[in-house]
Amino acid sequence: MNTELNIQDLSVILIGALAVVFVARKFLKQFIEPEENPKCDKCPVSHKNLKIEK
């Protein structure tokens, strides 16, 4: 059984580890940082933001 790691094995491990870190940071960012301008359909709207043209 060949137990030595060649350059292809090391590169796959490195790219896989970087991908896991990238996805984990994106996932955790959703829970840590709130949205700056959340979009929703049922948000309460203040009357001063409403502009009704006649």
PyMOL CGO cylinders between C-alpha atoms (Angstrom):
from pymol import cmd
from pymol.cgo import CYLINDER

trace = [
    CYLINDER, 0.00, 0.00, 0.00, 1.38, 3.38, -1.02, 0.3, 1, 1, 1, 1, 1, 1,
    CYLINDER, 1.38, 3.38, -1.02, 1.16, 5.76, 1.96, 0.3, 1, 1, 1, 1, 1, 1,
    CYLINDER, 1.16, 5.76, 1.96, 3.09, 8.75, 0.64, 0.3, 1, 1, 1, 1, 1, 1,
    CYLINDER, 3.09, 8.75, 0.64, 1.20, 11.87, -0.43, 0.3, 1, 1, 1, 1, 1, 1,
    CYLINDER, 1.20, 11.87, -0.43, 1.98, 13.23, -3.84, 0.3, 1, 1, 1, 1, 1, 1,
    CYLINDER, 1.98, 13.23, -3.84, 1.42, 16.79, -5.05, 0.3, 1, 1, 1, 1, 1, 1,
    CYLINDER, 1.42, 16.79, -5.05, -2.08, 15.99, -6.36, 0.3, 1, 1, 1, 1, 1, 1,
    CYLINDER, -2.08, 15.99, -6.36, -3.22, 14.66, -3.01, 0.3, 1, 1, 1, 1, 1, 1,
    CYLINDER, -3.22, 14.66, -3.01, -1.85, 17.70, -1.18, 0.3, 1, 1, 1, 1, 1, 1,
    CYLINDER, -1.85, 17.70, -1.18, -3.49, 20.10, -3.63, 0.3, 1, 1, 1, 1, 1, 1,
    CYLINDER, -3.49, 20.10, -3.63, -6.88, 18.36, -3.28, 0.3, 1, 1, 1, 1, 1, 1,
    CYLINDER, -6.88, 18.36, -3.28, -6.65, 18.50, 0.52, 0.3, 1, 1, 1, 1, 1, 1,
    CYLINDER, -6.65, 18.50, 0.52, -5.66, 22.19, 0.40, 0.3, 1, 1, 1, 1, 1, 1,
    CYLINDER, -5.66, 22.19, 0.40, -8.46, 23.16, -2.01, 0.3, 1, 1, 1, 1, 1, 1,
    CYLINDER, -8.46, 23.16, -2.01, -11.00, 21.14, -0.01, 0.3, 1, 1, 1, 1, 1, 1,
    CYLINDER, -11.00, 21.14, -0.01, -9.93, 22.79, 3.25, 0.3, 1, 1, 1, 1, 1, 1,
    CYLINDER, -9.93, 22.79, 3.25, -10.17, 26.25, 1.69, 0.3, 1, 1, 1, 1, 1, 1,
    CYLINDER, -10.17, 26.25, 1.69, -13.64, 25.47, 0.34, 0.3, 1, 1, 1, 1, 1, 1,
    CYLINDER, -13.64, 25.47, 0.34, -14.83, 24.29, 3.77, 0.3, 1, 1, 1, 1, 1, 1,
    CYLINDER, -14.83, 24.29, 3.77, -13.49, 27.47, 5.39, 0.3, 1, 1, 1, 1, 1, 1,
    CYLINDER, -13.49, 27.47, 5.39, -15.14, 29.65, 2.73, 0.3, 1, 1, 1, 1, 1, 1,
    CYLINDER, -15.14, 29.65, 2.73, -18.54, 27.97, 3.11, 0.3, 1, 1, 1, 1, 1, 1,
    CYLINDER, -18.54, 27.97, 3.11, -18.33, 28.02, 6.92, 0.3, 1, 1, 1, 1, 1, 1,
    CYLINDER, -18.33, 28.02, 6.92, -17.58, 31.76, 6.93, 0.3, 1, 1, 1, 1, 1, 1,
    CYLINDER, -17.58, 31.76, 6.93, -20.49, 32.49, 4.58, 0.3, 1, 1, 1, 1, 1, 1,
    CYLINDER, -20.49, 32.49, 4.58, -22.81, 30.34, 6.70, 0.3, 1, 1, 1, 1, 1, 1,
    CYLINDER, -22.81, 30.34, 6.70, -21.78, 31.89, 10.02, 0.3, 1, 1, 1, 1, 1, 1,
    CYLINDER, -21.78, 31.89, 10.02, -21.94, 35.42, 8.59, 0.3, 1, 1, 1, 1, 1, 1,
    CYLINDER, -21.94, 35.42, 8.59, -25.70, 34.99, 8.12, 0.3, 1, 1, 1, 1, 1, 1,
    CYLINDER, -25.70, 34.99, 8.12, -26.13, 34.46, 11.87, 0.3, 1, 1, 1, 1, 1, 1,
    CYLINDER, -26.13, 34.46, 11.87, -23.61, 37.02, 13.13, 0.3, 1, 1, 1, 1, 1, 1,
    CYLINDER, -23.61, 37.02, 13.13, -24.23, 40.06, 10.91, 0.3, 1, 1, 1, 1, 1, 1,
    CYLINDER, -24.23, 40.06, 10.91, -27.77, 41.37, 10.43, 0.3, 1, 1, 1, 1, 1, 1,
    CYLINDER, -27.77, 41.37, 10.43, -28.94, 42.48, 7.02, 0.3, 1, 1, 1, 1, 1, 1,
    CYLINDER, -28.94, 42.48, 7.02, -28.53, 46.21, 6.44, 0.3, 1, 1, 1, 1, 1, 1,
    CYLINDER, -28.53, 46.21, 6.44, -31.63, 46.59, 4.29, 0.3, 1, 1, 1, 1, 1, 1,
    CYLINDER, -31.63, 46.59, 4.29, -33.89, 43.57, 4.79, 0.3, 1, 1, 1, 1, 1, 1,
    CYLINDER, -33.89, 43.57, 4.79, -36.54, 43.02, 2.17, 0.3, 1, 1, 1, 1, 1, 1,
    CYLINDER, -36.54, 43.02, 2.17, -39.89, 41.69, 3.32, 0.3, 1, 1, 1, 1, 1, 1,
    CYLINDER, -39.89, 41.69, 3.32, -43.50, 41.80, 2.22, 0.3, 1, 1, 1, 1, 1, 1,
    CYLINDER, -43.50, 41.80, 2.22, -45.16, 42.30, 5.59, 0.3, 1, 1, 1, 1, 1, 1,
    CYLINDER, -45.16, 42.30, 5.59, -42.90, 44.95, 7.13, 0.3, 1, 1, 1, 1, 1, 1,
    CYLINDER, -42.90, 44.95, 7.13, -44.63, 47.82, 8.95, 0.3, 1, 1, 1, 1, 1, 1,
    CYLINDER, -44.63, 47.82, 8.95, -44.27, 51.07, 7.00, 0.3, 1, 1, 1, 1, 1, 1,
    CYLINDER, -44.27, 51.07, 7.00, -44.19, 54.40, 8.76, 0.3, 1, 1, 1, 1, 1, 1,
    CYLINDER, -44.19, 54.40, 8.76, -46.49, 57.09, 7.40, 0.3, 1, 1, 1, 1, 1, 1,
    CYLINDER, -46.49, 57.09, 7.40, -43.70, 59.57, 6.78, 0.3, 1, 1, 1, 1, 1, 1,
    CYLINDER, -43.70, 59.57, 6.78, -42.10, 57.13, 4.30, 0.3, 1, 1, 1, 1, 1, 1,
    CYLINDER, -42.10, 57.13, 4.30, -45.31, 56.87, 2.28, 0.3, 1, 1, 1, 1, 1, 1,
    CYLINDER, -45.31, 56.87, 2.28, -45.60, 59.24, -0.64, 0.3, 1, 1, 1, 1, 1, 1,
    CYLINDER, -45.60, 59.24, -0.64, -49.10, 59.35, -2.05, 0.3, 1, 1, 1, 1, 1, 1,
    CYLINDER, -49.10, 59.35, -2.05, -49.42, 61.41, -5.22, 0.3, 1, 1, 1, 1, 1, 1,
    CYLINDER, -49.42, 61.41, -5.22, -52.78, 62.87, -6.17, 0.3, 1, 1, 1, 1, 1, 1,
]
cmd.load_cgo(trace, "trace")
